[in-house]
């Protein structure tokens, strides 16, 4: 105990040094991303990401060694090596190569950049250099400040030693949240605000890269699609993706304006956090080692606040809180900015709508045909076969009833058994077409019945002020049923939650679980089938399932106004 208290300030200095290495890795990310976008030097991306992973890996080892907190590695499994085709060639990025080197590089780059853990590492590097340094270096700063201002500074020395273990624990707790796999949805507001601050910093970086897009025009449409996706995912402002991969004048205009509008819009949370960490808190760890004359060059604002040393740390904490408080507003405002500039025009929207309706009609027709084939197959293989067996049994019973009564009783028992099984199969078939509870009690009670039949705890929240059209209720019921079935089979979850809410003209269904994540619509037929069923009602489905969880399946259906 005493040893931990004594060496805790030194450990804080070690974490401060690690954050400096993190800054190097962060700078490497920025430079490499700039080179890859402008010159196509993607070969440097694995090096930059690997450098960041070595820094964050060191933080995980420190957490295990100092605090016995083991942070699991959250990274997605590495891609399998490229395999040659029939002609011995390797495919990568739509091209064929004689050797697997470039395809393997492309797969590795996609694996790293598509892995959410990579960007969580970047978030830790940013936060470690700002808020993390306040926690790590504050004890050493208090001790040095108190030692140089004896005897009244003795209280600061004691405070530094006492606070050091607590602040290091907080640093480890924050690192555990960012560097480990997300296991449950972030329910607490502090976590939400910190994540939003990281997003605002990411949007600031993307705004700076707008200059690159004006120079490297072929990459502009990819970055524009990335901005649309981030606006949808981060700010909750839906921005439609165009079907074309060509850069339009609106996108080039957006990048030109975003250099000013986007940067000014997102710079404040980042600037406040950087000033709090590097302008107020960090200088306190070293400025006491320089002469009094050298300490005045900051004009009373570097390492001081309004010329006061004692106000530096309190103001740093306040500025950090203000920065994370502003972040959600900045992220949402930026989402509206992206939507205003990058949403498809009316003509493009109409064209996309016509294509979508044509595809929806074709998918609905295919789904109906497949459903009819399923019913026909189930009747043929199930109830029909048992009814035929009952007919043969009754024929045999007619011949045996006078000649062999004992044998006739056995045949009669078999016929009764087949009739009971046929009824069960017919009920199951009818339930698969339109469950009785859905017709009798409505969608809300039908979903609650599904939750009771699911072999894990499922919370249900229903906000349905009225009954819906039977086809809509049926589609919604089977969509929730398939989503819960996937949770049971594949998620390895401990609990789930279903939210059913009726808007003005939209029915929203949300199924969440705390499982292992990794759900992908492209790898499973069940979720694709649900999407096809919903498309018949002008509906849509989105799946958010990072590796490590949690998984959120959001489904919407258009309904007639009540």
Secondary structure, DSSP 8 states (H G I E B T S, - for coil): -HHHHHHHHHHHHHHHHHHHHHHHHHHHHHHHHHHHHHH--GGGHHHHHHHHHHHHHHHHHHHHHHH------------------TTS-EEETTEEESSSHHHHHHHHHHHHHH-HHHHHHHHHHHHHHTHHHHHHHHHHHHHHHHHTTTTTTHHHHHHHHHHHHHHHHHHHHHHHHHHS---S---SHHHHHHHHHHHHHHHHHHHHTHHHHHHSGGGHHHHHHHHHHHHHHHH-------S--S--HHHHHHHHHHTTHHHHHHHHHHHHHHIIIIIIIGGGGTGGGS-TTGGGTTTT-SSSBTTBSHHHHHHHHHHHHHHHHHHHHHHHHHHHHHHHHHS--HHHHHHHHHHHHHHHHHHHHHHHHHHHHHHHHHIIIIIHHHHHHHHHHHHHHHHHHHH-HHHHHHHHHHHHHHHHHHHHHHHHHHHHHH-HHHHHH-HHHHHHHHHHHSSSEEEEEEE-SS---HHHHHHHHHHHHHHHHHIIIII--SEEEEEEEE-SSEEEEEEEE-S-----GGG-HHHHHHHHHHHTTT-EEEEEE-TT--EEEEEEEE----
